[in-house]
Amino acid sequence: MNAEPGAALLGAHAPGATPLTPDDVRGLLVPATTHRDLNEFEAENILVGSRWASRSKKSRMPHMLTDSYVRELHRRMFGDVWEWAGQYRLIDTNIGIDWRQIGPRLVVGLGNAQHWLDHEMYEPEEFAIRLHHMVVQIHPFRNGNGRHSRMLADLILTKHFRAPRLPWGGAALGRTDPRRDEYLAAMTAADGDRFDPLLRFCRSS
């Protein structure tokens, strides 16, 4: 029996990543048959999304802290690869909250981030790192949440704070990156409101 098209893409592409499901793969818009193919297509699309974000008048505050911008950024980053890009997931995954709570929780989380900003509660880098962690913890999309939230954090650093992007540990954080386990451990510590390990990792290069 022949394997279902896209079968090689099923499952997690890296430790701690969200596994792709058959339903996810049915939304594929490119002829990727392996994770390596998929990574290349996504990397090209992410560059397109980055160029859009750097030029768009929408990339400003407070608009960058709205769910409409969060969704559009994901769509711009992954919409040439995935039909469901920019749409909140409608299933539960191994990471993230109950899918029914995504919209309300993200609105609250982005509102909290605006409060941090208004009251200058954190230095720019810590603000960006806490925002990244909050979005990943919610995990609004079927896939690409880490890359999306890192770009969102960097956009706020560069566009609003006029500060450099973060090194993010000097790592791509893909499946072959030797620092991925360190990053995941730091994210887990932040789940318990211990942000020092994540701050040290994301500031390192």
WOWOJO-V970008 format. One record per residue. N is the residue number from 0. RES is the residue in one letter. OMEGA is omega as a letter, one per 20 degrees, with the letter a starting at -180 (999 if undefined). NEAR is the number of other C-alpha atoms within 10 Angstrom. Layout:
n=(N;N)
res=(RES;RES)
omega=(OMEGA;OMEGA)
near=(NEAR;NEAR)
This chain:
n=(0;1;2;3;4;5;6;7;8;9;10;11;12;13;14;15;16;17;18;19;20;21;22;23;24;25;26;27;28;29;30;31;32;33;34;35;36;37;38;39;40;41;42;43;44;45;46;47;48;49;50;51;52;53;54;55;56;57;58;59;60;61;62;63;64;65;66;67;68;69;70;71;72;73;74;75;76;77;78;79;80;81;82;83;84;85;86;87;88;89;90;91;92;93;94;95;96;97;98;99;100;101;102;103;104;105;106;107;108;109;110;111;112;113;114;115;116;117;118;119;120;121;122;123;124;125;126;127;128;129;130;131;132;133;134;135;136;137;138;139;140;141;142;143;144;145;146;147;148;149;150;151;152;153;154;155;156;157;158;159;160;161;162;163;164;165;166;167;168;169;170;171;172;173;174;175;176;177;178;179;180;181;182;183;184;185;186;187;188;189;190;191;192;193;194;195;196;197;198;199;200;201;202;203;204)
res=(M;N;A;E;P;G;A;A;L;L;G;A;H;A;P;G;A;T;P;L;T;P;D;D;V;R;G;L;L;V;P;A;T;T;H;R;D;L;N;E;F;E;A;E;N;I;L;V;G;S;R;W;A;S;R;S;K;K;S;R;M;P;H;M;L;T;D;S;Y;V;R;E;L;H;R;R;M;F;G;D;V;W;E;W;A;G;Q;Y;R;L;I;D;T;N;I;G;I;D;W;R;Q;I;G;P;R;L;V;V;G;L;G;N;A;Q;H;W;L;D;H;E;M;Y;E;P;E;E;F;A;I;R;L;H;H;M;V;V;Q;I;H;P;F;R;N;G;N;G;R;H;S;R;M;L;A;D;L;I;L;T;K;H;F;R;A;P;R;L;P;W;G;G;A;A;L;G;R;T;D;P;R;R;D;E;Y;L;A;A;M;T;A;A;D;G;D;R;F;D;P;L;L;R;F;C;R;S;S)
omega=(r;r;r;r;a;a;a;a;a;a;a;r;a;r;r;a;r;r;r;r;r;r;r;a;r;r;a;a;a;a;r;r;r;r;r;r;a;r;a;r;a;r;r;a;r;r;r;r;r;r;r;a;a;a;a;r;r;a;r;r;j;a;a;r;r;a;r;r;r;a;a;r;r;r;r;a;a;a;r;a;a;r;a;r;r;r;r;a;r;r;r;a;a;r;r;a;r;a;a;a;a;a;a;a;r;r;r;a;r;r;r;r;r;r;r;a;a;a;r;a;a;r;a;a;r;r;a;a;r;r;r;a;a;a;r;a;r;r;a;a;r;a;r;a;a;a;r;a;r;r;r;r;a;r;r;r;a;a;a;a;a;a;r;r;r;r;a;r;a;a;r;r;r;a;a;a;a;a;a;a;r;r;a;r;r;r;r;r;r;r;r;r;r;a;a;r;r;r;a;a;a;r;a;a;999)
near=(3;4;7;8;12;18;14;13;21;16;13;14;19;15;14;13;18;20;19;17;16;15;9;18;18;13;13;18;14;14;11;19;13;14;17;12;14;17;14;12;18;20;15;14;19;24;14;16;22;17;13;16;21;14;9;10;9;15;20;16;12;13;13;21;22;16;16;11;17;20;18;18;26;26;22;21;29;26;21;19;22;20;17;20;24;22;14;18;19;13;10;13;18;10;16;16;16;16;18;13;11;20;14;10;18;20;14;12;19;20;14;15;19;17;12;15;15;9;9;11;12;12;11;19;21;18;18;26;21;19;23;22;21;20;25;22;18;20;27;27;26;23;22;18;20;18;18;25;23;20;23;24;25;23;23;24;19;15;16;15;13;11;14;13;17;20;14;20;19;13;16;14;20;15;16;11;11;12;16;19;14;15;19;16;13;20;22;17;15;19;13;8;10;13;19;12;16;25;20;13;20;20;16;13;11)
